[in-house]
Amino acid sequence: MTSTPSPLAEPRPSRAGAWIADSPFLIYLTPTIWGATFPAMKLALDSLPILSAMAWSRGLGALAVAATLPLLARGHLSRAALRRVAGPGLLLGTFIFLGYTLQTWGLDLTTATNAGFITGLYVVFTPVLALLLFREATGVWVWVAVAISVAGMALLSVPALDDLSLNSGDLLVLGSAVAWAAHIVALGRFAPRYAALPLSFAQMAAAALLHLVVALLGPGLRGADAASIWHLLAITGVLGSGVAFTLQVLAQRKIDAARAVVILAGESLSAAVFAAFWLGERLLVHQWVGAALVLAAMTVSELGARRRAIHLEPSSAA
């Protein structure tokens, strides 16, 4: 008897798509790419207003995902598959829109020192939201990794150990951290149930549409200015939005939100490395300690996940 496929089952991917979906290491590329977008966006904002830059970045991200659909799915996608992900995509896209908007406007009102640390608090908010909303209990190793990563990001983000003051923009950045945590938690629920590539496109298309509307109501798109920095927008849009968020969707089909968020926190370390090579910024001794703690948190999270997997693995004995 031939079984009937689930209506939520993902269309059979191409050979390239199957390799991407099955690779367990691709989630590590997401924070690496996100780290590169920090200096790229910093330079882009010299030529574009905030709202225009965000609209171009998310728009290019949506186009990048759309371009991969026929390549990785080879015609196995359908209108029905896209309709199924419309609702989840709108919710996820709204979280992306809120995260980027609150984070960017908060940066305009507070110091980069405070913003860097407060944004990283999504590492704490993610397991808390997962526990409160869905009763998703996390192991002790996750909380240990969270504590280590928060300490590491605090040291990595603070240029001087006595330079951590509050500012009126801090609440906006704190709101962005909650939005990013909500996105990670929601994606953890949706990713295993829906086709990965349509879901990735739906969320980025929703975010791009929201950013486009806001930009058109404000400064406009400023096409000529955007064309002059196309290479920066390619990094923040095609790579940072299209590629990185797609890899996150694929990865969270296989790992839970609490584990994913510790890995994604590596973007703070990646940003510091790219800023050092690209913008000439240098880390102080305590910031190198912070970078080491972020790497240690990722290691603790992975080792804890493997120990838990071995513990839960059913015995092969008859």
Summary of the structure (lengths in Angstrom):
residues: 318
radius of gyration: 19.7
end to end distance: 28.6
largest distance: 69.9
contacts: 1121
relative contact order: 0.21
helix: 75%
strand: 0%
